Amino acid sequence: MTWSWEYHPDEQYVAAEAPPALLAEIERRADELVRAAEARHLDGTGHQGPGEGLRTATVANGFFVYFVVPRQQRVYVCQVTGV
């Protein structure tokens, strides 16, 4: 299993009305978050204890809410907001 990110529950629900430029920025930032989570949790599948909780990341023209699940080696983007 390798680290990755995805929309939760799915892209249509989370990002249906977001402009393409905002989504491109979010996807670029989500890729960075995956690399950071992978470095922080070298063996995510063996992680014990609670997750990190919801976090917010800002990008040009908006922000998004995400959470990291080390045991699944996933970063989940669960809300997208444009400003």
N, C-alpha and C positions, 0 to 999 in steps of 0.2 A: 504494500500500500504506500502511496506517496501523498504528500501534502497537496491540497488544492483548495479552491474556494468555489462557492456557488451561492445563488440566491435561495433564500428560504422563506416561504415554501417553494416558490418558483419565480422565474424572471417576470412572467406576466403579472403576477400578483404584486411584486415588490416594485417593479420599475416600468410598468406599462405606459405611464404618461411622461416619463422623464425624457428630455431631449437627448439625441444621440451624442452630442458633445459631452454632456454631463456623464452619461454612461461610460464613455471612453475614459474619462478621468477616474471614475469609480473603479473600473476594471483594472486600470494601471495601478491605482493605490492598493486594491485588493491583492494584486500580484506581489506587491511589496510586503503586505501583511502576512502573506503565506510564507515568504522567505524568512521573515522575522520569527514567526511561530515555529517554523521548522528548526531554526537555530536555537530557540529557547527550549524546545521540547525535542531533544535528539531522538528519543524513543517515545513518541506520543502514544503508541498503542499500549504501553505499560504505565501510562499516567495514572496516579492515584489521587483521589480527592476531588474537590469541586472544580468546575471550570472557572474561567476568569470573569464571567459576567458580561453584560452588554457594555459596549464601548462605542464612542463616536469618533469618526474621522472626517476631517474637512478636506474638500477639494475645491477647485475653481468653480464658482457658481453654485455651490451646494455642500451637502454633507451626507453621510450615511451612517447607519447604526449596524454594528456587526457583533458577532461573538465567536469565540474560538472553542472548538471541542477537540482537545488533544487526542483522546482515545480514537476518534474517527479521522484524525489528521485533516480537519476541515476548518476553514474560516467561512462562516455563514453571514451573508449580507441580508439583513431582514427589513431594512427601511431605507428609502432613498428620498431626499428632500432637496429640491432646487430652490435657490434664492434669487 
